[in-house]
Every structure is written in structure tokens, then in C-alpha cells.
């Protein structure tokens, strides 16, 4: 049996604070850091952690001198009137934070977990659950959070580990690009997420071993800081800093990207919403609990006393107040922006600054109470000027696996009326492929509008493949000859392509990212109908086949290339497990386990002019599939012929201003000089470079 003494352990404090830090921090912090400090946001996280540790040293000193609860300590040190003013400031902060958390909680649930349900109903259910949590007291909540802690953290770590597979380390560079003001702004955002650490002062009266209170807070800062750093690096590596800066909830988007599409609860990433469900729920409970704590002390000072069921009355009133404020957030964007500004620019300095001023005006300074009151009043005045279930059943739903987009009018008409197909509600959770007609894909403005709408609606999975064709209707006519649905067939066409990694093929999420990043050269498969051949036997059946690739360069279509060019690009970018090429009329070779290293260098060319060379060094193992080469000249001859083949392919692509090495995205990490030279003029990059392959393949003996 658990004891009922209204006391919690140091370990429970650690877990309570970890929930408070991670809930809002994992949702909002990555976007804010990317928007201010960019790739240097990781240093802002480090600065925020170190600053919080220094702040905890100050809180440790205050706790040693506190003989009463923190609210009573404020009255004792600052006088009755000023103490009540500070109580009011904390009360307002807690209520606004609770309301903002409830708004964030409800919005997240509606956008990612459930749909076609009223915001007001979702909010009401969340607050009723919070009221139930209040009834259990701080001990009951602490026990539940303690039990659930690793059940939530382990799935989070597994998801981060799974996302590492798709991280592009080149997106982490260049660093040290942000100026001092941007780094300070980013560090302030981190400090905002850690400002909740000051509630250890309120927790003092509820911790059995008060010496462990600050130690538990330090562990929570270390733990959450590690999660923030890992999450930020992964998100930048997945999306790029420019795209990350424009996302609303990038951590949630990451979940949908790394998970396999499927499931009936808004894709399988719905199961990961338990992380934010409990962390945001914990923070909502904490804010209401501390505001209720202040309300109880006001009632006590007025001569009142609450016991039994009456002790829940203040929490019920506070939750009704939170409901009203949250509804105002939902209905009035201007009010939400105003309160957000208040929390970030005034609330944070207040909750962080009050303990600092108590420390500075402590007894050791021999200041009398009037001086402390004057200092605190000036501080409060200065804060004002700071800147800085209506769910459809499964049988009532339609689950398309292919989305055809023919032109702008067709897309608008289909998408805006996609909610119902006949008598069934359309659910895009199982969508495999987005098929776009090439005539539409080449219209930059229309494609931008389409991507903007799809990204905003969040109905289509980010990991749906993107393909193009001349006529969607012509491909649709072949579906009767296929054994599966056309969407499933096209997905299998990509995933079963011999030797090519699935990461080589663009997804809808990649197109979203490139709208902002403008770094990548992608190759969108072009599908046409061809007579299927199986070895030497020709079948009369016409089936969709990949006959070319549409180059998608820095956010726009840049023309078709043949499959040989695309495969050479996949090989160069290490997306090919094996690579088969023809080096002579009867000579076919295969390269296995190859590694291609791209490096940018300057070279003195003819006439003393400097040439910009992108060198690709290829190492690995190779074998001859057909044809003969003498043993004495095999290695040199095959390497030379392979160099000639790839150099010719790269030169032919450069004539169309297409770099098959995709070296532009690596400039920040590999060549800062070129990065600064071309970051504002990327269109001239392919005009100025030359590509040179150096083949160092070890050919197997026959």
C-alpha cells in the first residue's frame, strides 16, 4: 500500500519535471531554433542547459533559507502587499500556461489523432480528465507518471533511432553562421522551455527529502537536454533547416515520415501520440495544481478552510477558467498571439527573475524589507516593457492507394470535394503513390499551390511516392491487366527495382522540404506503357514501366533524363546496392558494395584559368557479367572504361545543367568557399563545375 502523506520522492520529481520540459519543448523548440539560429541551434540548446544549471545553483541557495512554503516565503521577504502581487503574477502565469497547453493539446489531437470532432468537445474531455487527475492529488499523479515513464521514453528513443536511417548529415553544415543576436534569441527560447524549473520552489512542501529536490531537477535538465539535442539534429538532418523553420509540429511530422503508412488512426504514428498526450497532460495538471495551491492559500488567509470534497472546488473553478481562455485562443488568433507574446516576453522573465531578485536582495546583503519591495516593484514594472465522436466506421470509408493529379482545375475540384466518394468518406492513410501528369508538374506556380494545399491539409502521408506520366487516364486503362491495384503496382515497381535503395525515390515530404531548402536534385520516376519482356521472351501485355526520370532541381521541374543517367546518379549518391553497366558492345560488368566519395577542388586548367572540379572517387568490388578481357589489362582497362562512361554521362547531364553527383547540397559541409559563392546564385553552379570520376574498383578473378 502507498502512504497518503501528500509527499513525493526525488525520483518522482525528476519524472514530473521531465514531462513538463519535454511536452512543449519537443513540439515547439525545433521550429523556433531553426527560424532563429539555424544549424547553430544545437549550441543554443547547450547554452540553455548550462544557464539552467547555474540557475539551479541559485534555487538551491534559496531552498536552504526557506522554512515555509514558497508563497509564504514571498510574503515573509517582501511584505504582505507585495507578496500578494507576486502571487497574482504567478497565478496569471500558471493559468495562461495551462490554457496555452490545453489549446496545444487539443489542436494536436485534432490534427493528428482524431478528426471530424468538435474542438470544444475535445477540450472538455481533456479538462475533465485533468480534473480527475487533480482529485488523486500530487501523490496519485506522481505515481502514475513514474510507472508510465519508461513506457513512453523507450518508444520515443526507438523512433529517434529509426529516424537516424534517413538523416542526411550534410544538412548539419555549415555551422557558426548565426550572429550573436540570433544565438541569444535561440538560447532564450531554450530558457523558456526550462523556465518551469523554478517550480521546484513550489514543490518544496511536497517533497519528502527536500535535499533531493534540486538534484532531481538537474537530472531532468540533463535528460531532457539530451532529447532536445538528439531530436534537433535528427530533424535538421531529415528536413533541412529552411523547411524545419516553416513547420508547425516537426516532431509529429517526423513520426509520420519514418513510420510505414497504414492503420486506421491517422497512420501508425498515432500510437506515438501517447508521448505528447501524457507530457502535455502532465504540464496541464502541474499548471492548474500550482494555481490551485495559490488559491487555497488566499482562502486560508481570508479565514476559510476547505476540507473533504470542497477542496476540489478551486480546481473546478480554475478548469472552467482555463476552458474559457482556451476557447478564446481558438476563436481569436489575435488574442492567442497577444497571450503568446505575454508568456514568452513577460511571463518567462517574471518566473525566472523573481527568485533571482530574492537572491540578490537576501539577508546576506543587509537590505531591509522596504528596499526589497522597491526592487521587486521596479522589476515587475520593467517586465511590462520587455520585448524580444463523429468518426466514420471502416465500412463507410474509402481507402485510395493512388492520387491522380492532371491539372490545376482538376486538382482543385477533386481535392476540395475529396471528403466523400459516393456514400463513403475518403481516407488517404493508405495512399501509396501521387501520380502527377508531366504537363502539370512543369507549371511551377500551380505545383507550388498544390504542395502548399496538400501540406496544409495533412491528409496525404508524407512518405507517399511521387511519380509522373504523360496521361493518368492512359495508365488507368491498364489496371484491368494487372493483378493488383495500379497504386500498389507502382509502389512495387519502385521498391522492387533491382539494386536501388528506396531512399532514392522522391516522396511527397521531400517535395515539401525542397520548397524551402532548394538544395537537392531529385529524380521523379516517369511512367509509360511498354510491352513487358521477361528475358528473351516478349509478352504482348502492355504494363506501366519506368522509362525516364523527371529531374526536380531545387523545388522545380528541370526536364527529363534517361534511366541510365538516373541510375548513374543513384550510384554516385550511394543509393545503389549494385550497379550494372555496359562498357562495350558485348561487355557487361557489375559493381557491388561500392562507395562514392564526392569532393570539390580547384584545378588550374588550360591557359592558367582556374577550373572548379567535382571529383568522385569510386571504390568497391566488381565482376564481369559477360564478355572477356585479358587478365593482364583487366583492372586498368575496366576502370578506364568505367571512368569514360561515367564522365561522359555526367558531362551530358551538365549540358542540361543537371549535376548527377548532387554536390550542391554538400557545399556547406565540404567546401565553405563554394558555399558562400553560390548560396545566393545556385542556378549558376552547374554552369561552372566539371565532374571527374576516379575509379578504383577491385575486379574479381574469373
Buried (B, 14 or more C-beta within 10 A) or exposed (E): EEEEEEBBBBBBBBBBBBBBBBBBBBBBBBBBBBBBBBBBBBBBBBBBBEBBBEBBEBBBBBBEEBEEBBBBBBBBBBBEEBBBBBBEBBBBBBBBBBBBBBBBBBBBBBBBBBBEBEBEEBBBBBBEBBBEBBEEBBBBBBBBBBEBBEEBBEBBEEBBEBBEEBBBEBBBBBBEBBEEEBBBBBBBBBBBBBBBBBBBBBBBBBBBEBEBBBBBBBBBBBBBBEBBBBBBBBBBBBBBBBBBBBBBBBBBBBBBBBBEBEBBBBBBBBBBBBBBBBBBBBBBBBBBBBBBBBBBBBBEBEEEEBEEEEBBBBBEEBBEBBBEBBBBBBEEEEEBEEBBEBBBBBBBBBBBBBBBBBBBBBEEEEBEEEEBBEBBBEBBEEBEEBEEEEBBEEEEBBBBBBBBBBBBEBBBEBBEEBEEEEEEBBBBBBBBBBBBBBEBBBBEEBBEBBBEBBBEEBBBBBBBBBBBBEBBEEBEEBBEEBEEBBBBBBBEBBEEBEBBBEBBBBBBBBBBBBBBBBBBBBBBBBBBBEEBEEEEEEEEEBBBBBBBBBBBBBBBBBEBBBBEBBBBBBBBBBBBBBBBBBBEEEBBBBBBEBEBEBBBEEEEEEEEEEBBBBBBBBBBBBBBEEEEBEEEEBBEBBBEBBBEBBBEBBEBBBEBBBBBBBBBBBBBBBBBEBBEBBBEEBEEBBEEBBBBBBBEBEBEEE
